[in-house]
Each structure stands twice: as C-alpha cells, then as structure tokens.
Amino acid sequence: MKRTLKESIRHYLLPRDLKDHRIRGGYLRGNLIFTSWRDYPGAIRGTTEQKLIGWFRSNVRPGETWIDIGAHYGYTALALAKLVGPTGSVFAFEPVLASAGSAAITRRLNKYPHLRVAPFALGAESGIHSFDLPVIRGMADSTIQGGDWVEPLLVTSFDFIWPSLSPSRQPVHGIKIDVQGMEIETLKGMAKTLERDHPKLVIEFHRGVDRRVALGLLEGAGYATTPWAIEGGFSGEIEDDKSYAFEPLVGSRVGTDA
C-alpha cells in the first residue's frame, strides 16, 4: 500500500502506544479517550469530526437512544453519550476487537454506563458469521488493499442483534453509519428498524459504494433521497468520505406505537 508523506509520518514517527489522553479542544475538551497518537491524533487534539458533532448537537436530545456504527475508538460515541445524558442510551458497534476494547475503556474513564460497546460488524444477513478485512489505524476498511493486518470480524445484521442488546426493543432515535465501504450491507440489515422507527440518520459514504442502490434502500425504508450535507455545499452528488443526513418522508415514528 502506497503512503502519502503525511501518512508515512504518522505511521512511522507518531507514538503507537494506546493509553488514555485528555481531549485538548472542541466539544469534548476535558473528556478522556483511550487511543494512540499514531491512530487518532485528531481525537486527542479534539479537531476531528467537528461538523458531524455540530450536527449531533443540533439533533440529539437528552434521553434518546442512538446507534454509532463504525465507532472506532469511540470518539463520536463519546459525543453522543454526552448529549443523550444518563437517561439516554448509546450503542457503539466496532468490529475490530482492540478498538472495541479501547472504546470500552473510554466508556469507563468517562463514567458513561449508558454507553455500551458491541464488537460486531453490521451486514445484511441474520445470524452471526465471520469474514476477514484489512485493518488500518484500528479501523476495518473494505476499500483498501493491505493495511496493518487482516483481522477476522464477527458480523451480524442490526435487525437480528438488536432484540438481544435491547430486550425491551426500545425505539431507536438516531443512527450514525461510518463503515468504510459496507454501507449497503449495513442498510439492508437494518431495514425493519428504519421502517419502524424512522430514526434520524447520518451516513458517511466511501469509495466504490453504489449510490443508486443505497438511495433505493433508503427510499424503500421511507426516507427522502436528497440529503443534507453535514460538511455543507451539497452539489447534487454524494461524495466520498463525506457525511450526509437523511430525513424520513413521513416524519419520525420514534416513541409512538406505530
């Protein structure tokens, strides 16, 4: 795998040891995160995902239930947990076991028992099975060749696993998806939840993902297919490595008996 100069500096020169760091800026300033300078310097500085966290601050309410799919070291899950507060719930899905373990340490360091970590990838099929993906900087990524190593991941569908994680089947108020090329499979596996609850939905799209298929799945679940660009400046095309919010066509049914 060819590396840019910036990637090479980060890979070879920044410290790789995982430990707790106090976040230095941004909305999460003062919170703790268990990660490394090599894997996630933006989280330690508090400069990463600023637009997304701004969107969270406008759309997440105390007491809600949010799902963070592709939680990595738990930075965005930490922001969600702070926003929903102790009366809410956040479920962070992260299939790389070392990263999921780090997110669990972040949960403990910040005393957020309402943040739970689930060590699964989410796909289209029910049951639990495994597949191998390259891992880079603690993230499983289907869009790359090589990476730091190849790891076997446990994968299930959201609709299959959710009753086990939430026996009361609490309604889902919001979902963030950042799954490095597995967007379509993830959406297929949560179709029932999307149709039932119409949660707020934000998706980061990646290279190679067929936008027409993804938008067709969203339309079938009752969502508008013209998104709001989290980073701003929507040109009519969904770009790689940018996040987009999708609104339900008929309004959210979260918290109702529908």
C-alpha positions as CSV (number, residue, x, y, z in Angstrom):
1,M,0.0,0.0,0.0
2,K,1.5,3.3,-1.0
3,R,1.5,6.0,1.6
4,T,1.5,9.8,1.3
5,L,4.1,11.8,3.2
6,K,1.6,12.7,5.9
7,E,0.5,9.0,6.3
8,S,4.2,7.9,6.4
9,I,5.0,10.5,9.2
10,R,2.0,9.3,11.2
11,H,2.8,5.7,10.6
12,Y,6.5,5.7,11.4
13,L,7.0,8.7,13.7
14,L,4.0,9.2,16.0
15,P,3.7,7.1,19.2
16,R,1.8,3.9,18.8
17,D,1.1,3.1,22.4
18,L,-2.5,3.0,23.4
19,K,-3.3,5.0,26.6
20,D,-5.7,7.4,28.0
21,H,-5.5,11.0,26.7
22,R,-7.3,14.1,27.8
23,I,-9.0,15.7,24.8
24,R,-7.5,19.1,24.2
25,G,-10.2,21.0,22.4
26,G,-13.6,21.1,20.8
27,Y,-16.9,20.0,22.2
28,L,-15.3,17.0,24.0
29,R,-12.5,19.1,25.6
30,G,-11.6,17.6,29.0
31,N,-13.1,14.2,28.3
32,L,-10.8,11.2,28.1
33,I,-10.2,8.9,25.2
34,F,-8.1,5.7,25.1
35,T,-6.2,5.7,21.8
36,S,-2.8,6.5,20.3
37,W,-1.2,9.5,18.6
38,R,-0.4,7.3,15.6
39,D,-4.0,6.0,15.2
40,Y,-6.2,9.0,16.1
41,P,-4.3,12.3,16.6
42,G,-7.4,14.4,15.7
43,A,-9.4,12.9,18.5
44,I,-6.7,13.7,21.1
45,R,-6.5,17.3,19.8
46,G,-10.3,17.5,19.6
47,T,-10.2,18.7,16.0
48,T,-11.8,15.8,14.2
49,E,-15.4,15.4,13.1
50,Q,-16.3,19.0,14.1
51,K,-19.1,19.4,11.5
52,L,-20.6,16.0,12.5
53,I,-20.5,16.8,16.2
54,G,-22.1,20.2,15.4
55,W,-24.9,18.3,13.7
56,F,-25.2,16.0,16.7
57,R,-25.6,19.0,19.0
58,S,-28.5,20.3,16.9
59,N,-30.2,16.9,16.5
60,V,-29.5,14.7,19.6
61,R,-31.8,15.1,22.6
62,P,-31.4,14.0,26.3
63,G,-33.0,10.6,26.9
64,E,-32.7,9.4,23.3
65,T,-31.3,6.1,22.0
66,W,-28.6,6.5,19.4
67,I,-26.6,3.9,17.5
68,D,-23.0,4.5,16.4
69,I,-22.0,2.0,13.7
70,G,-18.3,2.1,13.0
71,A,-17.4,3.6,16.3
72,H,-13.6,3.1,16.0
73,Y,-12.0,4.3,19.3
74,G,-15.3,5.8,20.5
75,Y,-14.9,9.5,19.8
76,T,-18.3,10.1,18.2
77,A,-19.9,7.6,20.6
78,L,-18.5,9.7,23.4
79,A,-20.1,12.9,22.0
80,L,-23.4,11.1,21.6
81,A,-23.2,9.7,25.2
82,K,-22.6,13.3,26.5
83,L,-25.6,14.6,24.6
84,V,-28.2,11.9,25.4
85,G,-27.1,12.0,29.1
86,P,-27.6,9.4,31.8
87,T,-31.3,8.9,30.9
88,G,-30.4,8.0,27.3
89,S,-28.5,5.1,25.6
90,V,-25.7,4.9,23.0
91,F,-24.8,1.6,21.4
92,A,-21.4,1.7,19.7
93,F,-20.7,-1.0,17.1
94,E,-17.0,-1.6,16.4
95,P,-15.8,-5.0,15.0
96,V,-12.0,-4.6,15.5
97,L,-11.6,-6.1,18.9
98,A,-8.7,-3.9,20.0
99,S,-10.6,-0.8,19.1
100,A,-13.8,-2.0,20.7
101,G,-11.8,-2.7,23.9
102,S,-10.3,0.8,23.7
103,A,-13.8,2.3,23.3
104,A,-14.9,0.3,26.4
105,I,-12.0,1.8,28.3
106,T,-13.1,5.2,27.1
107,R,-16.6,4.4,28.4
108,R,-15.2,3.6,31.9
109,L,-12.8,6.5,32.0
110,N,-15.6,9.0,31.4
111,K,-18.1,7.1,33.7
112,Y,-20.7,6.7,31.0
113,P,-22.5,3.5,31.8
114,H,-25.2,4.4,29.3
115,L,-22.6,3.9,26.5
116,R,-22.4,0.3,25.5
117,V,-19.9,-1.3,23.1
118,A,-20.9,-4.2,20.8
119,P,-17.9,-5.9,19.0
120,F,-19.7,-6.6,15.7
121,A,-19.6,-5.5,12.1
122,L,-23.1,-5.0,10.7
123,G,-24.1,-6.6,7.4
124,A,-27.2,-7.8,5.6
125,E,-27.5,-11.4,6.9
126,S,-29.0,-12.5,10.1
127,G,-27.2,-14.9,12.5
128,I,-23.5,-14.4,13.4
129,H,-20.7,-15.3,11.0
130,S,-17.2,-14.0,10.2
131,F,-15.1,-12.6,7.4
132,D,-11.7,-11.1,7.0
133,L,-10.9,-7.4,6.3
134,P,-7.8,-5.3,6.3
135,V,-7.3,-3.1,9.4
136,I,-5.5,0.3,9.3
137,R,-5.1,2.6,12.3
138,G,-7.7,0.5,14.3
139,M,-10.3,0.6,11.5
140,A,-11.6,-2.3,9.4
141,D,-11.7,-1.0,5.8
142,S,-13.1,-2.9,2.8
143,T,-11.9,-0.1,0.4
144,I,-8.2,-0.7,0.8
145,Q,-5.6,-3.4,0.0
146,G,-3.0,-4.2,2.6
147,G,-3.4,-2.2,5.7
148,D,-1.6,-3.0,9.0
149,W,-3.0,-6.5,9.2
150,V,-6.0,-8.6,8.3
151,E,-8.5,-9.4,11.0
152,P,-11.4,-11.9,11.2
153,L,-14.5,-9.9,12.2
154,L,-17.8,-11.1,13.6
155,V,-20.7,-9.8,11.5
156,T,-24.4,-9.8,12.0
157,S,-27.4,-7.7,11.0
158,F,-28.7,-4.9,13.2
159,D,-32.3,-6.2,13.0
160,F,-31.1,-9.7,14.2
161,I,-28.9,-8.5,17.1
162,W,-31.0,-5.5,18.4
163,P,-33.5,-7.6,20.3
164,S,-30.6,-9.2,22.3
165,L,-29.0,-5.9,23.0
166,S,-32.3,-4.2,23.9
167,P,-34.7,-6.8,25.2
168,S,-37.4,-4.1,25.7
169,R,-36.8,-3.2,22.0
170,Q,-36.6,0.4,22.9
171,P,-37.1,2.7,19.9
172,V,-34.1,4.0,18.0
173,H,-34.0,7.8,17.7
174,G,-30.8,8.2,15.6
175,I,-28.1,6.2,13.8
176,K,-24.7,7.2,12.6
177,I,-23.1,5.0,9.9
178,D,-19.4,5.1,9.0
179,V,-18.4,1.6,7.8
180,Q,-15.7,2.1,5.3
181,G,-17.5,0.7,2.2
182,M,-20.0,-1.6,3.8
183,E,-22.9,0.9,3.7
184,I,-25.2,-1.1,1.5
185,E,-24.9,-4.3,3.5
186,T,-25.5,-2.3,6.8
187,L,-28.6,-0.6,5.5
188,K,-30.0,-3.9,4.2
189,G,-29.6,-5.4,7.7
190,M,-31.5,-2.7,9.5
191,A,-34.4,-2.2,7.1
192,K,-37.0,-3.2,9.6
193,T,-35.7,-0.8,12.2
194,L,-35.6,2.0,9.7
195,E,-39.1,1.3,8.5
196,R,-40.5,1.0,12.1
197,D,-38.8,3.9,13.9
198,H,-37.7,6.3,11.1
199,P,-34.7,7.4,13.2
200,K,-32.6,10.4,12.3
201,L,-29.9,9.0,10.0
202,V,-26.4,10.2,9.1
203,I,-24.2,8.2,6.7
204,E,-20.6,8.7,5.6
205,F,-20.2,7.3,2.1
206,H,-17.0,5.7,0.8
207,R,-15.3,4.8,-2.5
208,G,-16.9,2.1,-4.5
209,V,-20.3,2.2,-2.8
210,D,-23.2,2.3,-5.4
211,R,-25.1,5.4,-4.5
212,R,-28.2,4.4,-6.5
213,V,-28.5,1.1,-4.6
214,A,-28.0,2.9,-1.3
215,L,-30.6,5.6,-2.1
216,G,-33.0,2.9,-3.3
217,L,-32.8,1.2,0.1
218,L,-33.4,4.4,1.9
219,E,-36.3,5.3,-0.3
220,G,-37.8,1.8,0.4
221,A,-37.5,2.4,4.1
222,G,-39.3,5.7,3.8
223,Y,-36.5,8.3,3.6
224,A,-36.0,11.3,1.2
225,T,-33.2,10.6,-1.2
226,T,-32.0,14.2,-1.3
227,P,-29.7,14.5,1.7
228,W,-28.4,17.4,3.8
229,A,-24.6,17.6,3.5
230,I,-23.1,17.7,7.0
231,E,-19.9,19.5,5.7
232,G,-22.1,21.8,3.6
233,G,-22.1,22.7,-0.1
234,F,-24.2,19.8,-1.5
235,S,-23.6,19.8,-5.3
236,G,-26.3,17.2,-6.1
237,E,-23.8,14.3,-5.9
238,I,-22.9,12.3,-2.9
239,E,-19.1,12.5,-2.5
240,D,-16.6,10.0,-1.0
241,D,-15.6,10.4,2.6
242,K,-18.3,12.9,3.5
243,S,-21.3,12.6,5.8
244,Y,-25.0,13.2,4.8
245,A,-28.1,13.3,6.8
246,F,-31.3,11.8,5.5
247,E,-34.9,12.7,6.6
248,P,-37.9,10.4,6.7
249,L,-40.6,11.2,4.2
250,V,-43.5,10.8,6.7
251,G,-41.8,12.0,9.9
252,S,-40.3,10.0,12.6
253,R,-42.4,7.5,14.4
254,V,-39.9,7.1,17.2
255,G,-41.7,6.9,20.6
256,T,-45.1,6.1,19.1
257,D,-46.9,2.8,18.8
258,A,-46.9,2.8,15.0
